[in-house]
Amino acid sequence: MTPHGPVAVLANPTAGRGRHEGLLPAVLDALGAAGRPVRLLDAPSAAAAAQAARAAVAEGAGALVAVGGDGTVHLGLQAVAGTAVPFGTVPAGTGNDFAAEVGLPGEPLAAARALATALRAGTTRPVDLADLAGPGGYRRWYGAVLAAGFDAIVNERANTMRFPRGPRRYDVAIALELARLRPRRYALHLDGQRADLDAVLVAVGNGPCYGGGMRICPAADSTDGLLDVVVVRPISRTTFARIKPQVYLGTHVNHPAVSTYRARRVGLAAEGIRAYADGERTCPLPVEITAVPGALRVLTATG
């Protein structure tokens, strides 16, 4: 990292289903108020974006800023995790859970101005990330939540559907999978202690939220060096449908079918489940997840 090097910007113009289309020039201008060169990365695809972000960091970027939702943030994390390059995010997606977790304004231009203030002052703070290891040497960082139960199955179903488009696709996928709801047998390892259990939902949080404000792991704290695990044990479809809206408030953890755990290292195995981290498709189980304290430096106006 060059302390006063250029600010590399990773942008997803289709984030938030295009509702912030045309905002990028104003965001770049706001970031430029920090007095640093601002370089928009060429990222026509996810693979190109990941490569461009890594190259920018290797070439001495002074900071990396992701403009988009949690998917864009997830790509950016792969480039800066474990480095001294500060990271910022301008929330412009459908789900902006990571930006909310690190305390940035929810309005894109306000977030860009806050990041410019941080860049001028050089203020950052450390936050934890989760290091995900899967089969065949698969490795990935994530900042929010890994889903490995019903919600992962819904995502996998939605990704195979061509109709309907937009959020209705997920509504349909939820209805289809709810009709097929059944418990899976999991092997859960918490700091080396194994428990075998049946569950319909398992989530492992570095932060509390996924899916645009759903507080699935409400007590998770990205500065405590620990992962929070939430398990929903076998329940009826009716009970599951009744509990699920409570996730927005985090009160689902009060239900007797819901168990919570905390550990530095979490192992998770089950048949037929592909995990989703920060809303992004990752690898099939089994996985091992490790909390890495201070793996990321986030830009903050308050130091």
C-alpha positions as a printed NumPy array, in Angstrom:
array([[  0.   ,   0.   ,   0.   ],
       [  1.113,   3.549,  -0.784],
       [ -0.185,   5.761,   2.108],
       [ -1.29 ,   8.486,  -0.284],
       [ -1.736,   6.277,  -3.322],
       [ -4.758,   6.341,  -5.59 ],
       [ -8.194,   5.313,  -4.408],
       [ -9.234,   2.294,  -6.443],
       [-13.008,   2.081,  -6.967],
       [-14.74 ,  -1.213,  -7.688],
       [-18.255,  -0.473,  -8.958],
       [-21.22 ,  -2.592,  -9.932],
       [-23.482,  -0.426, -12.128],
       [-26.328,  -2.964, -11.941],
       [-26.363,  -3.135,  -8.123],
       [-29.689,  -2.472,  -6.474],
       [-31.438,  -3.453,  -9.723],
       [-30.136,  -0.245, -11.261],
       [-31.933,   2.15 ,  -8.934],
       [-28.713,   4.141,  -8.432],
       [-27.887,   4.19 , -12.131],
       [-26.158,   7.443, -12.995],
       [-24.951,   8.012,  -9.431],
       [-21.375,   6.824, -10.007],
       [-19.948,  10.133, -11.346],
       [-21.2  ,  11.95 ,  -8.234],
       [-19.723,   9.246,  -6.006],
       [-16.357,   9.538,  -7.74 ],
       [-16.451,  13.334,  -7.348],
       [-17.239,  12.977,  -3.639],
       [-14.342,  10.573,  -3.147],
       [-12.063,  12.919,  -5.097],
       [-12.661,  15.583,  -2.457],
       [-10.154,  13.667,  -0.336],
       [ -7.399,  15.064,  -2.557],
       [ -6.305,  11.653,  -3.839],
       [ -6.364,  10.364,  -7.397],
       [ -9.474,   8.22 ,  -7.935],
       [ -9.213,   5.279, -10.316],
       [-12.311,   3.437, -11.493],
       [-11.432,  -0.204, -12.08 ],
       [-12.426,  -1.936, -15.3  ],
       [-14.757,  -4.674, -14.062],
       [-17.159,  -5.93 , -16.759],
       [-17.669,  -9.257, -14.946],
       [-17.241, -10.708, -11.467],
       [-14.039, -12.487, -12.514],
       [-12.648,  -9.314, -14.077],
       [-13.635,  -7.311, -10.988],
       [-11.826,  -9.707,  -8.662],
       [ -8.708,  -9.625, -10.835],
       [ -8.763,  -5.836, -11.164],
       [ -9.156,  -5.335,  -7.411],
       [ -6.252,  -7.669,  -6.622],
       [ -4.08 ,  -5.967,  -9.234],
       [ -4.868,  -2.51 ,  -7.826],
       [ -3.87 ,  -3.605,  -4.329],
       [ -0.663,  -5.22 ,  -5.626],
       [  0.198,  -2.055,  -7.556],
       [  0.041,   0.171,  -4.473],
       [ -3.515,   1.454,  -4.126],
       [ -3.952,   3.672,  -1.089],
       [ -7.482,   2.349,  -0.527],
       [-10.147,   0.225,  -2.169],
       [-13.766,   1.392,  -2.252],
       [-16.611,  -0.912,  -3.329],
       [-19.667,   0.803,  -4.835],
       [-22.592,  -1.615,  -4.849],
       [-24.201,  -4.143,  -2.565],
       [-22.892,  -7.008,  -0.487],
       [-21.844,  -8.939,  -3.595],
       [-19.513,  -6.123,  -4.659],
       [-18.223,  -5.832,  -1.107],
       [-17.573,  -9.573,  -1.066],
       [-15.413,  -9.287,  -4.191],
       [-13.492,  -6.387,  -2.71 ],
       [-12.804,  -8.243,   0.528],
       [-10.932, -10.945,  -1.359],
       [ -8.4  ,  -8.326,  -2.505],
       [ -7.807,  -6.433,   0.753],
       [ -8.265,  -9.025,   3.514],
       [ -5.079,  -9.539,   5.453],
       [ -3.412,  -6.46 ,   3.92 ],
       [ -2.914,  -2.934,   5.235],
       [ -4.965,  -1.41 ,   2.4  ],
       [ -8.023,   0.365,   3.869],
       [-11.445,  -0.605,   2.596],
       [-14.626,   1.398,   2.236],
       [-18.03 ,   0.747,   0.786],
       [-20.66 ,   2.961,  -0.795],
       [-23.965,   1.123,  -0.242],
       [-25.804,   1.003,  -3.55 ],
       [-27.157,  -2.528,  -3.645],
       [-30.236,  -4.481,  -2.714],
       [-28.569,  -5.693,   0.476],
       [-26.059,  -3.416,   2.212],
       [-25.484,  -5.358,   5.4  ],
       [-21.716,  -4.931,   5.574],
       [-21.913,  -1.143,   5.207],
       [-24.439,  -0.998,   8.039],
       [-22.264,  -3.246,  10.218],
       [-19.24 ,  -0.936,   9.915],
       [-21.325,   2.167,  10.619],
       [-21.43 ,   3.898,   7.227],
       [-24.417,   6.03 ,   6.182],
       [-27.063,   4.182,   4.22 ],
       [-27.35 ,   6.881,   1.544],
       [-24.661,   6.454,  -1.139],
       [-23.465,  10.046,  -1.469],
       [-23.413,  10.51 ,   2.308],
       [-21.294,   7.35 ,   2.568],
       [-18.937,   8.61 ,  -0.156],
       [-18.485,  11.911,   1.684],
       [-17.805,  10.054,   4.938],
       [-15.181,   7.963,   3.173],
       [-13.564,  11.106,   1.738],
       [-13.324,  12.523,   5.265],
       [-11.667,   9.304,   6.416],
       [ -9.245,   9.353,   3.482],
       [ -8.222,  12.943,   4.214],
       [ -7.642,  12.155,   7.882],
       [ -6.15 ,   8.705,   7.282],
       [ -8.44 ,   7.17 ,   9.898],
       [ -9.24 ,   3.478,   9.884],
       [-10.263,   0.836,  12.383],
       [ -9.795,  -2.93 ,  12.412],
       [-12.682,  -5.36 ,  11.99 ],
       [-12.775,  -9.136,  11.898],
       [-13.419, -11.286,   8.87 ],
       [-14.356, -14.942,   8.554],
       [-11.935, -17.214,   6.697],
       [-13.915, -19.926,   4.896],
       [-12.164, -23.156,   3.867],
       [-13.954, -25.799,   1.834],
       [-13.298, -28.92 ,  -0.208],
       [-10.426, -29.069,  -2.684],
       [ -8.522, -26.168,  -1.176],
       [-11.376, -23.691,  -1.6  ],
       [-10.75 , -20.447,   0.356],
       [-12.86 , -17.338,   0.704],
       [-13.235, -14.402,   3.075],
       [-16.609, -13.112,   4.151],
       [-17.699, -10.197,   6.294],
       [-21.337, -10.819,   7.197],
       [-23.043, -14.239,   7.367],
       [-22.65 , -17.71 ,   5.917],
       [-25.963, -19.481,   5.255],
       [-25.899, -23.279,   5.255],
       [-29.512, -24.386,   5.653],
       [-32.931, -23.39 ,   4.346],
       [-31.788, -19.955,   3.184],
       [-28.874, -21.429,   1.232],
       [-31.236, -23.948,  -0.37 ],
       [-33.583, -21.093,  -1.372],
       [-30.679, -19.18 ,  -2.93 ],
       [-29.603, -22.253,  -4.852],
       [-33.162, -22.787,  -6.125],
       [-33.549, -19.104,  -7.11 ],
       [-30.291, -19.181,  -9.041],
       [-31.648, -21.951, -11.269],
       [-34.903, -20.117, -12.04 ],
       [-35.351, -17.939, -15.116],
       [-38.793, -16.701, -14.175],
       [-39.979, -14.587, -12.497],
       [-37.276, -11.927, -12.441],
       [-36.388,  -9.647,  -9.544],
       [-37.408, -10.184,  -5.918],
       [-40.45 , -12.236,  -6.897],
       [-38.088, -15.025,  -7.922],
       [-36.971, -15.4  ,  -4.314],
       [-40.559, -15.319,  -3.081],
       [-41.381, -18.202,  -5.407],
       [-38.219, -20.086,  -4.395],
       [-39.12 , -19.675,  -0.708],
       [-42.631, -21.031,  -1.315],
       [-41.314, -24.006,  -3.269],
       [-38.666, -24.907,  -0.713],
       [-40.95 , -24.328,   2.262],
       [-43.238, -26.998,   0.845],
       [-40.244, -29.356,   0.858],
       [-38.893, -28.284,   4.236],
       [-37.171, -31.114,   6.061],
       [-34.408, -31.324,   8.631],
       [-30.873, -32.215,   7.611],
       [-28.304, -34.013,   9.723],
       [-25.373, -31.734,  10.568],
       [-22.032, -32.301,  12.208],
       [-21.184, -29.061,  14.017],
       [-17.699, -28.463,  15.418],
       [-17.232, -25.57 ,  17.841],
       [-13.572, -25.014,  18.721],
       [-13.003, -28.739,  18.275],
       [-16.057, -29.94 ,  20.192],
       [-18.385, -31.957,  17.95 ],
       [-22.179, -32.058,  18.108],
       [-24.405, -34.029,  15.726],
       [-27.824, -32.482,  15.311],
       [-30.832, -32.168,  13.043],
       [-31.682, -28.678,  11.796],
       [-33.568, -26.798,   9.097],
       [-31.397, -23.679,   9.21 ],
       [-27.782, -23.021,  10.203],
       [-26.077, -19.635,   9.928],
       [-22.549, -18.616,  10.922],
       [-22.165, -14.877,  11.448],
       [-19.145, -12.633,  11.601],
       [-21.749,  -9.849,  11.64 ],
       [-25.437,  -9.943,  12.509],
       [-27.252,  -9.433,   9.201],
       [-27.874, -10.889,   5.792],
       [-30.465, -10.431,   3.081],
       [-30.805,  -6.68 ,   3.518],
       [-31.295,  -6.259,   7.268],
       [-32.358,  -9.713,   8.454],
       [-30.726, -10.046,  11.889],
       [-30.155, -13.773,  11.684],
       [-27.219, -13.682,  14.15 ],
       [-28.354, -10.68 ,  16.22 ],
       [-25.584, -10.827,  18.828],
       [-22.717, -11.163,  16.333],
       [-20.017,  -8.501,  16.619],
       [-17.346,  -8.082,  13.937],
       [-14.829,  -6.835,  16.51 ],
       [-14.989,  -9.606,  19.147],
       [-12.849, -12.254,  17.441],
       [-15.704, -14.766,  17.528],
       [-18.288, -16.29 ,  15.212],
       [-21.938, -16.58 ,  16.178],
       [-23.799, -19.726,  15.131],
       [-27.604, -19.867,  14.967],
       [-29.324, -23.23 ,  14.567],
       [-33.041, -23.772,  13.984],
       [-33.915, -27.315,  14.968],
       [-36.705, -29.347,  13.315],
       [-40.037, -27.493,  13.304],
       [-43.207, -27.598,  11.239],
       [-43.63 , -25.548,   8.081],
       [-46.24 , -23.428,   9.836],
       [-43.951, -22.662,  12.765],
       [-41.034, -21.912,  10.442],
       [-43.155, -19.487,   8.415],
       [-44.258, -17.791,  11.642],
       [-40.708, -17.455,  13.022],
       [-39.035, -16.246,   9.829],
       [-40.388, -12.637,   9.907],
       [-38.998, -12.281,  13.442],
       [-35.504, -12.448,  11.934],
       [-35.75 ,  -8.756,  10.987],
       [-35.827,  -7.896,  14.695],
       [-33.545, -10.712,  15.808],
       [-36.215, -12.015,  18.183],
       [-36.319, -15.464,  16.544],
       [-33.503, -16.521,  18.879],
       [-36.017, -16.503,  21.74 ],
       [-37.928, -19.426,  20.235],
       [-37.241, -22.758,  21.993],
       [-36.326, -24.403,  18.669],
       [-33.498, -21.917,  18.102],
       [-30.058, -22.478,  19.63 ],
       [-27.105, -20.077,  19.564],
       [-23.401, -20.762,  19.985],
       [-20.171, -18.796,  19.866],
       [-16.716, -19.996,  18.83 ],
       [-13.489, -18.908,  17.156],
       [-13.521, -21.859,  14.773],
       [-16.617, -23.536,  13.363],
       [-16.754, -26.725,  11.314],
       [-19.958, -27.637,   9.513],
       [-20.858, -30.726,   7.5  ],
       [-24.09 , -31.939,   5.904],
       [-25.13 , -33.734,   2.732],
       [-26.486, -31.818,  -0.228],
       [-25.917, -28.238,   1.009],
       [-23.995, -25.527,  -0.825],
       [-23.082, -22.6  ,   1.41 ],
       [-23.726, -18.935,   0.602],
       [-21.524, -16.249,   2.165],
       [-22.431, -12.546,   2.018],
       [-25.23 , -13.74 ,  -0.269],
       [-22.724, -15.194,  -2.744],
       [-22.586, -18.834,  -3.867],
       [-19.516, -20.526,  -2.429],
       [-18.712, -24.207,  -1.93 ],
       [-20.511, -27.361,  -0.808],
       [-20.261, -28.48 ,   2.794],
       [-18.169, -29.529,   4.657],
       [-16.548, -26.198,   5.54 ],
       [-14.379, -24.817,   8.28 ],
       [-14.739, -21.168,   9.246],
       [-12.251, -19.242,  11.365],
       [-12.701, -15.782,  12.864],
       [ -9.642, -13.676,  12.02 ],
       [ -9.418, -10.643,  14.322],
       [ -8.471,  -7.399,  12.606],
       [ -8.222,  -8.987,   9.153],
       [ -9.601,  -5.811,   7.551],
       [ -8.967,  -2.085,   7.98 ],
       [-12.137,  -0.12 ,   7.282],
       [-12.182,   3.597,   6.563],
       [-13.915,   5.526,   9.294],
       [-14.357,   9.243,   9.804],
       [-14.071,   8.877,  13.589],
       [-10.877,   6.809,  13.875]])
